[in-house]
Amino acid sequence: MSGTVSSTLTAPGRRPRPAHRGPGVTAPPGRRDTRRPSTGPRVPAMPDAAERRPHRWFADRLLDVLTGRHPVSRMLGHTAGPAAYDRLWELSVSGLLRPPAGRPTPRVSRCGFRTPAPGVRESWALLACGDTCRALAFRLEHGLDRRWRCAALDFTGPGW
């Protein structure tokens, strides 16, 4: 026996490391299965929340404007026509949804919609502020540019 140690010997219980990996091998060392990622057609990514649930997205944004957390101009590109924007401005200026000092900030507790026609959603949102609940109704229309816009808006009940 000579005093040289073979390069293939390893510690007990360990596999020998391959001496050379070919140019077409992409698996990590030690991987033994032959599966590879699919080369078929890709599945489109999930649409963002505003696209999947526009009624909820609009309810949150409308509440932010109506409670005074954001200016009315935030909704300029999200309203269909001057009537909806003017109504939003009227409700915002009236301050009906601004909570009095010491009261919690209103939040959207529930939201839903119905579809009376393709590309139209008549939506509602229940707004909770402590133990008080109010309703917000709005109509969304899907434009030719594939964007939802608020076409009408109304608020029921007195302020907080």
C-alpha positions as CSV (number, residue, x, y, z in Angstrom):
1,M,0.0,0.0,0.0
2,S,1.3,3.4,-0.9
3,G,0.7,6.6,1.1
4,T,-1.6,8.3,-1.5
5,V,-5.3,8.8,-1.0
6,S,-7.7,8.4,-3.9
7,S,-9.8,11.5,-4.7
8,T,-13.0,9.4,-4.7
9,L,-12.7,8.4,-1.0
10,T,-15.0,10.5,1.3
11,A,-16.1,10.4,4.9
12,P,-18.2,7.4,5.9
13,G,-21.9,7.7,4.8
14,R,-21.2,10.5,2.2
15,R,-21.5,10.1,-1.6
16,P,-18.5,10.8,-3.7
17,R,-18.6,14.1,-5.6
18,P,-18.7,13.8,-9.4
19,A,-15.4,14.8,-10.9
20,H,-16.9,16.6,-14.0
21,R,-20.4,17.8,-14.9
22,G,-21.3,18.0,-18.5
23,P,-22.2,21.2,-20.3
24,G,-25.9,20.4,-20.6
25,V,-26.4,19.6,-16.9
26,T,-28.5,22.3,-15.1
27,A,-29.6,20.4,-12.0
28,P,-27.8,21.1,-8.7
29,P,-25.2,18.6,-7.6
30,G,-26.8,15.6,-6.0
31,R,-30.2,15.9,-7.8
32,R,-31.3,12.6,-9.2
33,D,-34.7,13.2,-10.7
34,T,-35.1,14.0,-14.4
35,R,-38.0,16.4,-14.2
36,R,-37.4,19.9,-15.7
37,P,-39.5,23.1,-15.7
38,S,-42.3,23.1,-18.3
39,T,-41.7,24.6,-21.7
40,G,-45.4,24.9,-22.4
41,P,-47.5,28.0,-22.6
42,R,-47.2,30.3,-19.6
43,V,-50.3,31.0,-17.5
44,P,-51.0,34.7,-17.3
45,A,-50.3,36.3,-13.9
46,M,-53.2,37.0,-11.6
47,P,-54.7,40.5,-12.1
48,D,-54.1,42.9,-9.3
49,A,-56.7,43.6,-6.6
50,A,-58.1,46.6,-8.3
51,E,-58.9,44.5,-11.4
52,R,-60.3,41.5,-9.6
53,R,-62.4,43.4,-7.0
54,P,-62.9,47.0,-8.3
55,H,-65.9,47.6,-6.1
56,R,-63.8,47.1,-3.0
57,W,-61.0,49.2,-4.4
58,F,-63.4,52.0,-5.2
59,A,-65.1,51.7,-1.8
60,D,-61.8,52.2,0.0
61,R,-60.8,55.1,-2.2
62,L,-64.2,56.8,-1.9
63,L,-64.1,56.5,1.8
64,D,-60.7,58.0,2.0
65,V,-61.9,61.1,0.1
66,L,-65.3,61.4,1.9
67,T,-63.7,61.3,5.3
68,G,-61.1,64.0,4.4
69,R,-58.0,61.7,4.5
70,H,-57.4,62.5,0.8
71,P,-58.4,65.4,-1.5
72,V,-61.3,64.9,-4.0
73,S,-58.8,65.4,-6.8
74,R,-57.5,61.9,-6.1
75,M,-60.5,60.5,-7.9
76,L,-60.2,62.8,-11.0
77,G,-59.2,60.0,-13.4
78,H,-61.5,57.5,-11.7
79,T,-64.9,59.1,-12.3
80,A,-67.0,58.9,-15.5
81,G,-68.1,62.4,-16.4
82,P,-68.5,65.6,-14.4
83,A,-71.8,64.5,-12.6
84,A,-70.1,61.8,-10.5
85,Y,-67.1,64.0,-9.7
86,D,-69.4,66.9,-8.7
87,R,-71.5,64.6,-6.4
88,L,-68.3,63.3,-4.8
89,W,-67.2,66.9,-4.3
90,E,-70.6,67.8,-2.7
91,L,-70.5,64.9,-0.3
92,S,-66.9,65.5,0.6
93,V,-67.4,69.3,1.3
94,S,-70.5,68.6,3.4
95,G,-68.4,66.6,5.8
96,L,-71.1,64.0,6.5
97,L,-68.6,61.2,6.7
98,R,-66.0,63.0,8.7
99,P,-66.0,61.5,12.2
100,P,-66.2,63.9,15.1
101,A,-63.2,64.3,17.3
102,G,-62.7,61.3,19.6
103,R,-64.6,58.9,17.3
104,P,-62.9,56.1,15.4
105,T,-62.1,56.5,11.7
106,P,-64.8,54.9,9.5
107,R,-63.9,51.7,7.6
108,V,-65.4,49.6,4.9
109,S,-66.9,46.6,6.8
110,R,-68.7,44.9,3.9
111,C,-68.8,45.5,0.2
112,G,-70.8,43.9,-2.7
113,F,-72.2,44.4,-6.2
114,R,-74.7,43.3,-8.7
115,T,-74.3,43.3,-12.5
116,P,-77.3,44.7,-14.3
117,A,-75.5,44.8,-17.6
118,P,-72.2,43.7,-19.0
119,G,-69.5,46.2,-18.0
120,V,-71.6,47.7,-15.2
121,R,-71.5,47.1,-11.5
122,E,-73.9,48.6,-9.1
123,S,-71.9,48.4,-5.9
124,W,-72.6,49.1,-2.2
125,A,-70.4,49.4,0.9
126,L,-71.3,49.3,4.5
127,L,-69.2,51.8,6.4
128,A,-68.7,51.2,10.1
129,C,-67.6,53.8,12.6
130,G,-67.7,52.3,16.1
131,D,-71.2,51.0,16.7
132,T,-72.7,53.1,13.9
133,C,-73.2,51.9,10.3
134,R,-73.9,53.8,7.1
135,A,-74.3,52.8,3.5
136,L,-72.5,54.1,0.4
137,A,-73.9,53.2,-3.1
138,F,-71.9,53.7,-6.3
139,R,-72.1,52.6,-9.9
140,L,-69.0,51.4,-11.8
141,E,-68.7,51.3,-15.5
142,H,-66.0,49.5,-17.5
143,G,-64.7,51.9,-20.1
144,L,-63.4,51.3,-23.6
145,D,-59.8,51.6,-22.2
146,R,-60.6,48.6,-19.9
147,R,-60.6,50.7,-16.7
148,W,-63.4,50.9,-14.2
149,R,-64.8,54.4,-13.4
150,C,-67.3,55.6,-10.9
151,A,-70.4,56.9,-12.8
152,A,-72.7,57.7,-9.9
153,L,-72.4,58.0,-6.1
154,D,-74.8,58.3,-3.2
155,F,-74.7,58.2,0.6
156,T,-77.6,57.2,2.9
157,G,-78.3,58.3,6.3
158,P,-77.2,61.2,8.5
159,G,-73.6,61.8,9.4
160,W,-71.9,60.1,12.2
